[in-house]
Amino acid sequence: MALPTINPTDTIAWNKLQAHYQETKDKHLRELFETDTNRGEKFSLVWNDFLVDYSKNRITDKTISLLLDLAREVGLESAIKNYFDGEAINQTEGRAVLHTALRAAKDEKIFVDGENIVDEVYAVREKIKTFSQAIISGERKGFTGKPFTDVVNIGIGGSDLGPVMVTEALKFYKNHLKTHFVSNVDGDHVHEVLKELDPETTLFVIVSKTFTTQETLSNALTIKKWFLKSASEKDIAHHFAAVSTNLEKISEFGIADENVFPMWDWVGGRFSLWSAVGLTIAIAVGHERFEELLAGAHEMDVHFKETPFDKNIPVILALISVWYNNFHGAETEAIIPYTQYLSRFSAYLQQGIMESNGKSVDRAGNRVGHQTGTIIWGEPGTNSQHAFFQLIHQGTKLIPTDFIGYKESLHGDVDHHNKLMANFFAQTEALMNGKTPVEVKQELEGQKLSASELEALLPFKVFEGNKPTNTLLIQKLTPKSLGALIALYEHKIFVQGIVWNIFSYDQWGVELGKQLAKNILLDIENSEIGKHDTSTLQLLQNFKR
Ligand code: F6P
């Protein structure tokens, strides 16, 4: 069954939300907390070892109830069923969207074209296990008989960002193997990585769903050439593995069948880390932890699929984000993890969220009349506090922000962790409450300032507050809790796509630049430059000079 094509702006709930926005837009969060002593608990959800506190948002009971009505009116319930059941909800590419099947329970049955794909998924999971264990234990060796010491993931976009982010996030759990990532077609990237490597002890994992991506193929060929300076063609079989749906192209590259990991077209690149695309993760932290990551995601899948909307974390967070995006006019959302391990988390989510929901045509093929995908950005706290928090606190833009923090630190340094978390809590409180002119005045009165100096300084020291945040407080950064966290955002993406009436699982918008680059490469390599606008032309001429 196709997804519904309901224009959200035509729903009763949307119109009520518009009126509700007018009624509530001047309310300050401080006032909302003062008038509701139970607000913190009321607008929080506890699930496994997650506490999700969404009370510091510009919402009331009525806001949530209208947003939930909106979700119902746009047909979210049946859409969720279509998503998990493997309907071809990626309609413009005629594909199902089944990253959830990659972490399904073994006895689940999910059919695509009459085949139960869970069996295939588990066969590949078994292969990941055998392969990663053999590399980690040293049982599989390089062409001179030495065990592997380094693993290089060659891929870009979804074939890079997930493995990079998770490998970094789970660094604490890593084994002795060093992991490297080559993604950019910028040759300086690959050559910098190669500088550190010994061909005798390095394993290369080429990850490309299509196996046609310019960046990945160029990097793979450059690496192959470098490798062949020390080894022979037959050694490629020991040192290269590949993950792709394009098995023909892999074999042209010379990779041994036993090192080939299939992927399926029902997995989108940006949702693929759960498949063999995560091979580098499994090698870096071990197969058991990779399985725990999947188990955490699966638990979040079950929560999302089975929990009533008012207690459903991805649904609630998605709807609150719609509230800011479509009614308050917020353009961006910041994601601030208070752990250095998640330093690549917002970069990862940028692809997940912006490639999915950066669309302007609705599911009926018409230009949308409402805002869609939010701009995502962020860096870990506390570093981000010393970089861009000024703008969140006192700038003119409304930036709803997710704070993600952990109760336990991994190295157990209580002193550092308490300081870190004190900042974590302080920021959300400061963003919410701000500092009033009266409070600033009281503070300044303690200093030796003249009355006119005090008056002059006062406006700069006022914080309006009323800045919305969600707080995700999680027990500990483990493979399992990380899996659940990623899956939470994946489902948030889905819910928002349904509400905005767009297709979240294609990415036609990245094609035009790729096509033009192919032609421009000819302009660069050949003596003649083809037809261009005067700006591009002069830039090309200058580059070639
Ligand atoms: O350029 C966008 C994109 O198609 C992403 O969606 C994808 O993750 C990336 O390129 C890499 O594609 P592939 O895995 O086929 O090399």
Boltz pocket constraint, residues with backbone or C-beta under 6 A from the ligand:
constraints:
  - pocket:
      binder: B
      contacts: [[A, 156], [A, 157], [A, 158], [A, 159], [A, 207], [A, 208], [A, 209], [A, 210], [A, 211], [A, 212], [A, 213], [A, 216], [A, 269], [A, 270], [A, 355], [A, 507], [A, 510]]
      max_distance: 6.0
